Amino acid sequence: MQQIPAGEFKAKCLKIMDEINKYHKEIIITKFNKPVVKIVPVDQGDFKSVFGCLKGSVTINSDIVKPTGETWHADENNI
């Protein structure tokens, strides 16, 4: 697996990201010759949008707008 120093990654970041995506390779970023971060390509098949991802996962068992009968005092200063 290829390793590059953080300074070199900073200078060539966009090019390196394109190579990772194109060739599906992984790269280790180092600082002071110690591994810090591993950059891996995203598998596009596994990527899902967060919008609508919970659709169909919630069920409503009763009326959600009727009063619950609980009393509470929002305007009081007592905590």
PDB file with one MODEL, atoms N, CA, C and O in Angstrom:
MODEL        1
ATOM      1  N   MET A   1       0.849  -1.179   0.000  1.00  0.00           N
ATOM      2  CA  MET A   1       0.000   0.000   0.000  1.00  0.00           C
ATOM      3  C   MET A   1       0.892   1.239   0.000  1.00  0.00           C
ATOM      4  O   MET A   1       1.880   1.316   0.730  1.00  0.00           O
ATOM      5  N   GLN A   2       0.525   2.184  -0.821  1.00  0.00           N
ATOM      6  CA  GLN A   2       1.332   3.397  -0.974  1.00  0.00           C
ATOM      7  C   GLN A   2       1.195   4.302   0.242  1.00  0.00           C
ATOM      8  O   GLN A   2       0.104   4.461   0.789  1.00  0.00           O
ATOM      9  N   GLN A   3       2.300   4.888   0.656  1.00  0.00           N
ATOM     10  CA  GLN A   3       2.308   5.852   1.747  1.00  0.00           C
ATOM     11  C   GLN A   3       2.885   7.159   1.235  1.00  0.00           C
ATOM     12  O   GLN A   3       3.851   7.166   0.472  1.00  0.00           O
ATOM     13  N   ILE A   4       2.280   8.280   1.666  1.00  0.00           N
ATOM     14  CA  ILE A   4       2.814   9.583   1.297  1.00  0.00           C
ATOM     15  C   ILE A   4       2.772  10.501   2.511  1.00  0.00           C
ATOM     16  O   ILE A   4       1.880  10.380   3.351  1.00  0.00           O
ATOM     17  N   PRO A   5       3.729  11.418   2.608  1.00  0.00           N
ATOM     18  CA  PRO A   5       3.731  12.369   3.720  1.00  0.00           C
ATOM     19  C   PRO A   5       2.562  13.353   3.596  1.00  0.00           C
ATOM     20  O   PRO A   5       2.083  13.630   2.496  1.00  0.00           O
ATOM     21  N   ALA A   6       2.123  13.863   4.717  1.00  0.00           N
ATOM     22  CA  ALA A   6       0.990  14.791   4.760  1.00  0.00           C
ATOM     23  C   ALA A   6       1.238  16.028   3.897  1.00  0.00           C
ATOM     24  O   ALA A   6       0.314  16.511   3.243  1.00  0.00           O
ATOM     25  N   GLY A   7       2.434  16.535   3.882  1.00  0.00           N
ATOM     26  CA  GLY A   7       2.757  17.711   3.080  1.00  0.00           C
ATOM     27  C   GLY A   7       2.567  17.457   1.594  1.00  0.00           C
ATOM     28  O   GLY A   7       2.058  18.314   0.870  1.00  0.00           O
ATOM     29  N   GLU A   8       2.974  16.289   1.144  1.00  0.00           N
ATOM     30  CA  GLU A   8       2.792  15.938  -0.263  1.00  0.00           C
ATOM     31  C   GLU A   8       1.309  15.742  -0.571  1.00  0.00           C
ATOM     32  O   GLU A   8       0.823  16.160  -1.622  1.00  0.00           O
ATOM     33  N   PHE A   9       0.596  15.103   0.356  1.00  0.00           N
ATOM     34  CA  PHE A   9      -0.845  14.933   0.158  1.00  0.00           C
ATOM     35  C   PHE A   9      -1.537  16.290   0.060  1.00  0.00           C
ATOM     36  O   PHE A   9      -2.412  16.487  -0.784  1.00  0.00           O
ATOM     37  N   LYS A  10      -1.146  17.215   0.918  1.00  0.00           N
ATOM     38  CA  LYS A  10      -1.742  18.545   0.899  1.00  0.00           C
ATOM     39  C   LYS A  10      -1.537  19.222  -0.462  1.00  0.00           C
ATOM     40  O   LYS A  10      -2.449  19.864  -0.984  1.00  0.00           O
ATOM     41  N   ALA A  11      -0.354  19.075  -1.022  1.00  0.00           N
ATOM     42  CA  ALA A  11      -0.040  19.715  -2.296  1.00  0.00           C
ATOM     43  C   ALA A  11      -0.744  19.054  -3.480  1.00  0.00           C
ATOM     44  O   ALA A  11      -1.039  19.714  -4.476  1.00  0.00           O
ATOM     45  N   LYS A  12      -1.013  17.759  -3.372  1.00  0.00           N
ATOM     46  CA  LYS A  12      -1.565  17.008  -4.502  1.00  0.00           C
ATOM     47  C   LYS A  12      -2.913  16.369  -4.195  1.00  0.00           C
ATOM     48  O   LYS A  12      -3.293  15.387  -4.834  1.00  0.00           O
ATOM     49  N   CYS A  13      -3.624  16.905  -3.242  1.00  0.00           N
ATOM     50  CA  CYS A  13      -4.838  16.287  -2.723  1.00  0.00           C
ATOM     51  C   CYS A  13      -5.847  15.913  -3.813  1.00  0.00           C
ATOM     52  O   CYS A  13      -6.277  14.760  -3.868  1.00  0.00           O
ATOM     53  N   LEU A  14      -6.230  16.834  -4.664  1.00  0.00           N
ATOM     54  CA  LEU A  14      -7.259  16.565  -5.669  1.00  0.00           C
ATOM     55  C   LEU A  14      -6.814  15.497  -6.666  1.00  0.00           C
ATOM     56  O   LEU A  14      -7.608  14.643  -7.060  1.00  0.00           O
ATOM     57  N   LYS A  15      -5.560  15.546  -7.070  1.00  0.00           N
ATOM     58  CA  LYS A  15      -5.034  14.538  -7.999  1.00  0.00           C
ATOM     59  C   LYS A  15      -5.045  13.156  -7.345  1.00  0.00           C
ATOM     60  O   LYS A  15      -5.432  12.170  -7.973  1.00  0.00           O
ATOM     61  N   ILE A  16      -4.626  13.091  -6.102  1.00  0.00           N
ATOM     62  CA  ILE A  16      -4.599  11.822  -5.375  1.00  0.00           C
ATOM     63  C   ILE A  16      -6.009  11.264  -5.206  1.00  0.00           C
ATOM     64  O   ILE A  16      -6.227  10.062  -5.360  1.00  0.00           O
ATOM     65  N   MET A  17      -6.964  12.134  -4.892  1.00  0.00           N
ATOM     66  CA  MET A  17      -8.354  11.682  -4.748  1.00  0.00           C
ATOM     67  C   MET A  17      -8.878  11.109  -6.059  1.00  0.00           C
ATOM     68  O   MET A  17      -9.575  10.094  -6.053  1.00  0.00           O
ATOM     69  N   ASP A  18      -8.554  11.743  -7.177  1.00  0.00           N
ATOM     70  CA  ASP A  18      -8.975  11.227  -8.482  1.00  0.00           C
ATOM     71  C   ASP A  18      -8.369   9.859  -8.764  1.00  0.00           C
ATOM     72  O   ASP A  18      -9.046   8.977  -9.294  1.00  0.00           O
ATOM     73  N   GLU A  19      -7.099   9.675  -8.414  1.00  0.00           N
ATOM     74  CA  GLU A  19      -6.438   8.383  -8.624  1.00  0.00           C
ATOM     75  C   GLU A  19      -7.051   7.294  -7.752  1.00  0.00           C
ATOM     76  O   GLU A  19      -7.234   6.164  -8.203  1.00  0.00           O
ATOM     77  N   ILE A  20      -7.363   7.627  -6.520  1.00  0.00           N
ATOM     78  CA  ILE A  20      -7.990   6.663  -5.622  1.00  0.00           C
ATOM     79  C   ILE A  20      -9.325   6.214  -6.195  1.00  0.00           C
ATOM     80  O   ILE A  20      -9.647   5.026  -6.190  1.00  0.00           O
ATOM     81  N   ASN A  21     -10.091   7.167  -6.684  1.00  0.00           N
ATOM     82  CA  ASN A  21     -11.395   6.845  -7.261  1.00  0.00           C
ATOM     83  C   ASN A  21     -11.248   6.039  -8.552  1.00  0.00           C
ATOM     84  O   ASN A  21     -11.976   5.067  -8.758  1.00  0.00           O
ATOM     85  N   LYS A  22     -10.331   6.423  -9.408  1.00  0.00           N
ATOM     86  CA  LYS A  22     -10.172   5.771 -10.707  1.00  0.00           C
ATOM     87  C   LYS A  22      -9.617   4.355 -10.589  1.00  0.00           C
ATOM     88  O   LYS A  22     -10.120   3.436 -11.236  1.00  0.00           O
ATOM     89  N   TYR A  23      -8.586   4.174  -9.769  1.00  0.00           N
ATOM     90  CA  TYR A  23      -7.907   2.890  -9.682  1.00  0.00           C
ATOM     91  C   TYR A  23      -8.324   2.055  -8.467  1.00  0.00           C
ATOM     92  O   TYR A  23      -7.812   0.952  -8.276  1.00  0.00           O
ATOM     93  N   HIS A  24      -9.234   2.560  -7.655  1.00  0.00           N
ATOM     94  CA  HIS A  24      -9.718   1.858  -6.451  1.00  0.00           C
ATOM     95  C   HIS A  24      -8.566   1.362  -5.582  1.00  0.00           C
ATOM     96  O   HIS A  24      -8.521   0.199  -5.180  1.00  0.00           O
ATOM     97  N   LYS A  25      -7.633   2.280  -5.301  1.00  0.00           N
ATOM     98  CA  LYS A  25      -6.509   1.922  -4.441  1.00  0.00           C
ATOM     99  C   LYS A  25      -6.617   2.678  -3.122  1.00  0.00           C
ATOM    100  O   LYS A  25      -7.377   3.640  -3.005  1.00  0.00           O
ATOM    101  N   GLU A  26      -5.866   2.242  -2.154  1.00  0.00           N
ATOM    102  CA  GLU A  26      -5.840   2.869  -0.839  1.00  0.00           C
ATOM    103  C   GLU A  26      -4.490   3.543  -0.635  1.00  0.00           C
ATOM    104  O   GLU A  26      -3.472   3.072  -1.142  1.00  0.00           O
ATOM    105  N   ILE A  27      -4.484   4.637   0.103  1.00  0.00           N
ATOM    106  CA  ILE A  27      -3.248   5.361   0.383  1.00  0.00           C
ATOM    107  C   ILE A  27      -3.200   5.701   1.871  1.00  0.00           C
ATOM    108  O   ILE A  27      -4.206   6.094   2.462  1.00  0.00           O
ATOM    109  N   ILE A  28      -2.033   5.546   2.459  1.00  0.00           N
ATOM    110  CA  ILE A  28      -1.796   5.915   3.855  1.00  0.00           C
ATOM    111  C   ILE A  28      -1.109   7.282   3.877  1.00  0.00           C
ATOM    112  O   ILE A  28      -0.112   7.492   3.186  1.00  0.00           O
ATOM    113  N   ILE A  29      -1.647   8.209   4.675  1.00  0.00           N
ATOM    114  CA  ILE A  29      -1.032   9.521   4.862  1.00  0.00           C
ATOM    115  C   ILE A  29      -0.232   9.466   6.160  1.00  0.00           C
ATOM    116  O   ILE A  29      -0.737   9.012   7.187  1.00  0.00           O
ATOM    117  N   THR A  30       1.012   9.930   6.112  1.00  0.00           N
ATOM    118  CA  THR A  30       1.884   9.869   7.282  1.00  0.00           C
ATOM    119  C   THR A  30       2.279  11.266   7.754  1.00  0.00           C
ATOM    120  O   THR A  30       2.320  12.222   6.979  1.00  0.00           O
ATOM    121  N   LYS A  31       2.567  11.351   9.038  1.00  0.00           N
ATOM    122  CA  LYS A  31       3.175  12.547   9.627  1.00  0.00           C
ATOM    123  C   LYS A  31       4.376  12.064  10.424  1.00  0.00           C
ATOM    124  O   LYS A  31       4.263  11.195  11.289  1.00  0.00           O
ATOM    125  N   PHE A  32       5.505  12.637  10.120  1.00  0.00           N
ATOM    126  CA  PHE A  32       6.759  12.249  10.767  1.00  0.00           C
ATOM    127  C   PHE A  32       6.990  10.738  10.651  1.00  0.00           C
ATOM    128  O   PHE A  32       7.418  10.084  11.601  1.00  0.00           O
ATOM    129  N   ASN A  33       6.694  10.204   9.461  1.00  0.00           N
ATOM    130  CA  ASN A  33       6.879   8.783   9.123  1.00  0.00           C
ATOM    131  C   ASN A  33       5.993   7.831   9.907  1.00  0.00           C
ATOM    132  O   ASN A  33       6.262   6.630   9.942  1.00  0.00           O
ATOM    133  N   LYS A  34       4.946   8.337  10.534  1.00  0.00           N
ATOM    134  CA  LYS A  34       4.001   7.478  11.249  1.00  0.00           C
ATOM    135  C   LYS A  34       2.642   7.559  10.554  1.00  0.00           C
ATOM    136  O   LYS A  34       2.174   8.654  10.243  1.00  0.00           O
ATOM    137  N   PRO A  35       1.998   6.401  10.305  1.00  0.00           N
ATOM    138  CA  PRO A  35       0.689   6.398   9.659  1.00  0.00           C
ATOM    139  C   PRO A  35      -0.347   7.153  10.493  1.00  0.00           C
ATOM    140  O   PRO A  35      -0.441   6.961  11.705  1.00  0.00           O
ATOM    141  N   VAL A  36      -1.115   8.003   9.836  1.00  0.00           N
ATOM    142  CA  VAL A  36      -2.119   8.804  10.527  1.00  0.00           C
ATOM    143  C   VAL A  36      -3.517   8.524   9.966  1.00  0.00           C
ATOM    144  O   VAL A  36      -4.474   8.348  10.720  1.00  0.00           O
ATOM    145  N   VAL A  37      -3.623   8.484   8.638  1.00  0.00           N
ATOM    146  CA  VAL A  37      -4.916   8.352   7.986  1.00  0.00           C
ATOM    147  C   VAL A  37      -4.797   7.409   6.796  1.00  0.00           C
ATOM    148  O   VAL A  37      -3.797   7.418   6.079  1.00  0.00           O
ATOM    149  N   LYS A  38      -5.829   6.595   6.597  1.00  0.00           N
ATOM    150  CA  LYS A  38      -5.899   5.768   5.390  1.00  0.00           C
ATOM    151  C   LYS A  38      -7.060   6.277   4.552  1.00  0.00           C
ATOM    152  O   LYS A  38      -8.179   6.406   5.049  1.00  0.00           O
ATOM    153  N   ILE A  39      -6.801   6.564   3.289  1.00  0.00           N
ATOM    154  CA  ILE A  39      -7.846   7.020   2.384  1.00  0.00           C
ATOM    155  C   ILE A  39      -8.213   5.855   1.472  1.00  0.00           C
ATOM    156  O   ILE A  39      -7.359   5.263   0.811  1.00  0.00           O
ATOM    157  N   VAL A  40      -9.507   5.543   1.455  1.00  0.00           N
ATOM    158  CA  VAL A  40     -10.002   4.430   0.646  1.00  0.00           C
ATOM    159  C   VAL A  40     -11.119   4.929  -0.263  1.00  0.00           C
ATOM    160  O   VAL A  40     -11.802   5.895   0.079  1.00  0.00           O
ATOM    161  N   PRO A  41     -11.318   4.293  -1.407  1.00  0.00           N
ATOM    162  CA  PRO A  41     -12.402   4.711  -2.291  1.00  0.00           C
ATOM    163  C   PRO A  41     -13.755   4.307  -1.719  1.00  0.00           C
ATOM    164  O   PRO A  41     -13.871   3.310  -1.007  1.00  0.00           O
ATOM    165  N   VAL A  42     -14.763   5.087  -2.039  1.00  0.00           N
ATOM    166  CA  VAL A  42     -16.123   4.782  -1.615  1.00  0.00           C
ATOM    167  C   VAL A  42     -16.740   3.843  -2.639  1.00  0.00           C
ATOM    168  O   VAL A  42     -16.661   4.085  -3.844  1.00  0.00           O
ATOM    169  N   ASP A  43     -17.352   2.774  -2.158  1.00  0.00           N
ATOM    170  CA  ASP A  43     -18.062   1.871  -3.048  1.00  0.00           C
ATOM    171  C   ASP A  43     -19.408   2.506  -3.366  1.00  0.00           C
ATOM    172  O   ASP A  43     -20.278   2.575  -2.498  1.00  0.00           O
ATOM    173  N   GLN A  44     -19.588   2.965  -4.587  1.00  0.00           N
ATOM    174  CA  GLN A  44     -20.795   3.699  -4.970  1.00  0.00           C
ATOM    175  C   GLN A  44     -22.057   2.859  -4.805  1.00  0.00           C
ATOM    176  O   GLN A  44     -23.133   3.418  -4.594  1.00  0.00           O
ATOM    177  N   GLY A  45     -21.959   1.552  -4.893  1.00  0.00           N
ATOM    178  CA  GLY A  45     -23.131   0.691  -4.731  1.00  0.00           C
ATOM    179  C   GLY A  45     -23.665   0.709  -3.314  1.00  0.00           C
ATOM    180  O   GLY A  45     -24.863   0.516  -3.103  1.00  0.00           O
ATOM    181  N   ASP A  46     -22.796   0.938  -2.335  1.00  0.00           N
ATOM    182  CA  ASP A  46     -23.206   0.942  -0.936  1.00  0.00           C
ATOM    183  C   ASP A  46     -23.665   2.312  -0.465  1.00  0.00           C
ATOM    184  O   ASP A  46     -24.242   2.432   0.616  1.00  0.00           O
ATOM    185  N   PHE A  47     -23.417   3.345  -1.261  1.00  0.00           N
ATOM    186  CA  PHE A  47     -23.745   4.700  -0.849  1.00  0.00           C
ATOM    187  C   PHE A  47     -25.231   4.956  -1.015  1.00  0.00           C
ATOM    188  O   PHE A  47     -25.787   4.749  -2.094  1.00  0.00           O
ATOM    189  N   LYS A  48     -25.873   5.406   0.053  1.00  0.00           N
ATOM    190  CA  LYS A  48     -27.291   5.733   0.012  1.00  0.00           C
ATOM    191  C   LYS A  48     -27.477   7.155   0.525  1.00  0.00           C
ATOM    192  O   LYS A  48     -26.747   7.610   1.405  1.00  0.00           O
ATOM    193  N   SER A  49     -28.442   7.835  -0.026  1.00  0.00           N
ATOM    194  CA  SER A  49     -28.757   9.178   0.421  1.00  0.00           C
ATOM    195  C   SER A  49     -29.393   9.124   1.808  1.00  0.00           C
ATOM    196  O   SER A  49     -30.119   8.185   2.132  1.00  0.00           O
ATOM    197  N   VAL A  50     -29.113  10.135   2.618  1.00  0.00           N
ATOM    198  CA  VAL A  50     -29.738  10.199   3.938  1.00  0.00           C
ATOM    199  C   VAL A  50     -31.196  10.628   3.837  1.00  0.00           C
ATOM    200  O   VAL A  50     -31.971  10.397   4.765  1.00  0.00           O
ATOM    201  N   PHE A  51     -31.576  11.240   2.736  1.00  0.00           N
ATOM    202  CA  PHE A  51     -32.946  11.683   2.564  1.00  0.00           C
ATOM    203  C   PHE A  51     -33.828  10.491   2.229  1.00  0.00           C
ATOM    204  O   PHE A  51     -33.641   9.825   1.211  1.00  0.00           O
ATOM    205  N   GLY A  52     -34.783  10.239   3.094  1.00  0.00           N
ATOM    206  CA  GLY A  52     -35.713   9.140   2.885  1.00  0.00           C
ATOM    207  C   GLY A  52     -35.198   7.800   3.350  1.00  0.00           C
ATOM    208  O   GLY A  52     -35.859   6.785   3.130  1.00  0.00           O
ATOM    209  N   CYS A  53     -34.035   7.758   3.991  1.00  0.00           N
ATOM    210  CA  CYS A  53     -33.450   6.470   4.371  1.00  0.00           C
ATOM    211  C   CYS A  53     -34.249   5.767   5.473  1.00  0.00           C
ATOM    212  O   CYS A  53     -34.128   4.553   5.631  1.00  0.00           O
ATOM    213  N   LEU A  54     -35.058   6.501   6.233  1.00  0.00           N
ATOM    214  CA  LEU A  54     -35.866   5.888   7.285  1.00  0.00           C
ATOM    215  C   LEU A  54     -37.323   5.672   6.872  1.00  0.00           C
ATOM    216  O   LEU A  54     -38.150   5.271   7.691  1.00  0.00           O
ATOM    217  N   LYS A  55     -37.633   5.935   5.609  1.00  0.00           N
ATOM    218  CA  LYS A  55     -38.993   5.782   5.119  1.00  0.00           C
ATOM    219  C   LYS A  55     -39.474   4.354   5.361  1.00  0.00           C
ATOM    220  O   LYS A  55     -38.796   3.386   5.016  1.00  0.00           O
ATOM    221  N   GLY A  56     -40.659   4.244   5.962  1.00  0.00           N
ATOM    222  CA  GLY A  56     -41.241   2.932   6.223  1.00  0.00           C
ATOM    223  C   GLY A  56     -40.756   2.273   7.495  1.00  0.00           C
ATOM    224  O   GLY A  56     -41.162   1.149   7.790  1.00  0.00           O
ATOM    225  N   SER A  57     -39.898   2.934   8.260  1.00  0.00           N
ATOM    226  CA  SER A  57     -39.351   2.310   9.468  1.00  0.00           C
ATOM    227  C   SER A  57     -40.101   2.718  10.737  1.00  0.00           C
ATOM    228  O   SER A  57     -39.803   2.207  11.816  1.00  0.00           O
ATOM    229  N   VAL A  58     -41.062   3.624  10.625  1.00  0.00           N
ATOM    230  CA  VAL A  58     -41.798   4.103  11.793  1.00  0.00           C
ATOM    231  C   VAL A  58     -43.265   3.721  11.645  1.00  0.00           C
ATOM    232  O   VAL A  58     -43.857   3.887  10.578  1.00  0.00           O
ATOM    233  N   THR A  59     -43.839   3.211  12.721  1.00  0.00           N
ATOM    234  CA  THR A  59     -45.271   2.917  12.707  1.00  0.00           C
ATOM    235  C   THR A  59     -45.958   3.754  13.773  1.00  0.00           C
ATOM    236  O   THR A  59     -45.422   3.955  14.862  1.00  0.00           O
ATOM    237  N   ILE A  60     -47.144   4.237  13.450  1.00  0.00           N
ATOM    238  CA  ILE A  60     -47.937   5.028  14.391  1.00  0.00           C
ATOM    239  C   ILE A  60     -49.060   4.140  14.889  1.00  0.00           C
ATOM    240  O   ILE A  60     -49.855   3.630  14.099  1.00  0.00           O
ATOM    241  N   ASN A  61     -49.126   3.953  16.215  1.00  0.00           N
ATOM    242  CA  ASN A  61     -50.091   3.038  16.798  1.00  0.00           C
ATOM    243  C   ASN A  61     -51.329   3.727  17.349  1.00  0.00           C
ATOM    244  O   ASN A  61     -52.317   3.060  17.656  1.00  0.00           O
ATOM    245  N   SER A  62     -51.296   5.057  17.480  1.00  0.00           N
ATOM    246  CA  SER A  62     -52.462   5.772  17.995  1.00  0.00           C
ATOM    247  C   SER A  62     -52.423   7.203  17.477  1.00  0.00           C
ATOM    248  O   SER A  62     -51.544   7.576  16.700  1.00  0.00           O
ATOM    249  N   ASP A  63     -53.399   7.999  17.924  1.00  0.00           N
ATOM    250  CA  ASP A  63     -53.487   9.394  17.513  1.00  0.00           C
ATOM    251  C   ASP A  63     -52.301  10.162  18.103  1.00  0.00           C
ATOM    252  O   ASP A  63     -52.115  10.178  19.320  1.00  0.00           O
ATOM    253  N   ILE A  64     -51.508  10.790  17.251  1.00  0.00           N
ATOM    254  CA  ILE A  64     -50.297  11.464  17.727  1.00  0.00           C
ATOM    255  C   ILE A  64     -50.532  12.928  18.071  1.00  0.00           C
ATOM    256  O   ILE A  64     -49.610  13.604  18.530  1.00  0.00           O
ATOM    257  N   VAL A  65     -51.757  13.441  17.857  1.00  0.00           N
ATOM    258  CA  VAL A  65     -52.016  14.844  18.157  1.00  0.00           C
ATOM    259  C   VAL A  65     -52.961  15.048  19.334  1.00  0.00           C
ATOM    260  O   VAL A  65     -53.136  16.179  19.787  1.00  0.00           O
ATOM    261  N   LYS A  66     -53.570  13.989  19.837  1.00  0.00           N
ATOM    262  CA  LYS A  66     -54.477  14.164  20.976  1.00  0.00           C
ATOM    263  C   LYS A  66     -53.672  14.386  22.264  1.00  0.00           C
ATOM    264  O   LYS A  66     -52.528  13.943  22.365  1.00  0.00           O
ATOM    265  N   PRO A  67     -54.265  15.065  23.235  1.00  0.00           N
ATOM    266  CA  PRO A  67     -53.566  15.288  24.511  1.00  0.00           C
ATOM    267  C   PRO A  67     -53.228  13.965  25.198  1.00  0.00           C
ATOM    268  O   PRO A  67     -53.977  12.994  25.095  1.00  0.00           O
ATOM    269  N   THR A  68     -52.109  13.938  25.890  1.00  0.00           N
ATOM    270  CA  THR A  68     -51.666  12.717  26.568  1.00  0.00           C
ATOM    271  C   THR A  68     -52.223  12.595  27.976  1.00  0.00           C
ATOM    272  O   THR A  68     -52.231  11.510  28.557  1.00  0.00           O
ATOM    273  N   GLY A  69     -52.688  13.710  28.520  1.00  0.00           N
ATOM    274  CA  GLY A  69     -53.170  13.684  29.894  1.00  0.00           C
ATOM    275  C   GLY A  69     -52.094  14.068  30.903  1.00  0.00           C
ATOM    276  O   GLY A  69     -52.393  14.268  32.080  1.00  0.00           O
ATOM    277  N   GLU A  70     -50.864  14.170  30.458  1.00  0.00           N
ATOM    278  CA  GLU A  70     -49.774  14.585  31.328  1.00  0.00           C
ATOM    279  C   GLU A  70     -49.873  16.084  31.579  1.00  0.00           C
ATOM    280  O   GLU A  70     -50.206  16.851  30.676  1.00  0.00           O
ATOM    281  N   THR A  71     -49.581  16.497  32.814  1.00  0.00           N
ATOM    282  CA  THR A  71     -49.552  17.925  33.132  1.00  0.00           C
ATOM    283  C   THR A  71     -48.096  18.363  33.243  1.00  0.00           C
ATOM    284  O   THR A  71     -47.247  17.637  33.761  1.00  0.00           O
ATOM    285  N   TRP A  72     -47.835  19.537  32.757  1.00  0.00           N
ATOM    286  CA  TRP A  72     -46.496  20.099  32.882  1.00  0.00           C
ATOM    287  C   TRP A  72     -46.622  21.611  32.904  1.00  0.00           C
ATOM    288  O   TRP A  72     -47.603  22.179  32.425  1.00  0.00           O
ATOM    289  N   HIS A  73     -45.625  22.240  33.461  1.00  0.00           N
ATOM    290  CA  HIS A  73     -45.685  23.681  33.693  1.00  0.00           C
ATOM    291  C   HIS A  73     -44.485  24.331  33.018  1.00  0.00           C
ATOM    292  O   HIS A  73     -43.416  24.459  33.615  1.00  0.00           O
ATOM    293  N   ALA A  74     -44.673  24.733  31.788  1.00  0.00           N
ATOM    294  CA  ALA A  74     -43.574  25.273  31.003  1.00  0.00           C
ATOM    295  C   ALA A  74     -43.217  26.708  31.420  1.00  0.00           C
ATOM    296  O   ALA A  74     -42.092  27.158  31.203  1.00  0.00           O
ATOM    297  N   ASP A  75     -44.172  27.416  32.015  1.00  0.00           N
ATOM    298  CA  ASP A  75     -43.916  28.816  32.336  1.00  0.00           C
ATOM    299  C   ASP A  75     -43.360  29.018  33.741  1.00  0.00           C
ATOM    300  O   ASP A  75     -43.007  30.142  34.101  1.00  0.00           O
ATOM    301  N   GLU A  76     -43.273  27.970  34.536  1.00  0.00           N
ATOM    302  CA  GLU A  76     -42.766  28.109  35.895  1.00  0.00           C
ATOM    303  C   GLU A  76     -41.237  28.148  35.886  1.00  0.00           C
ATOM    304  O   GLU A  76     -40.595  27.581  35.002  1.00  0.00           O
ATOM    305  N   ASN A  77     -40.684  28.809  36.856  1.00  0.00           N
ATOM    306  CA  ASN A  77     -39.237  28.917  36.972  1.00  0.00           C
ATOM    307  C   ASN A  77     -38.624  27.750  37.747  1.00  0.00           C
ATOM    308  O   ASN A  77     -37.403  27.679  37.885  1.00  0.00           O
ATOM    309  N   ASN A  78     -39.434  26.855  38.241  1.00  0.00           N
ATOM    310  CA  ASN A  78     -38.942  25.689  38.988  1.00  0.00           C
ATOM    311  C   ASN A  78     -38.346  24.678  38.023  1.00  0.00           C
ATOM    312  O   ASN A  78     -38.937  24.345  36.996  1.00  0.00           O
ATOM    313  N   ILE A  79     -37.195  24.213  38.368  1.00  0.00           N
ATOM    314  CA  ILE A  79     -36.552  23.200  37.527  1.00  0.00           C
ATOM    315  C   ILE A  79     -36.454  21.905  38.294  1.00  0.00           C
ATOM    316  O   ILE A  79     -35.943  20.914  37.771  1.00  0.00           O
TER     317      ILE A  79
ENDMDL
END
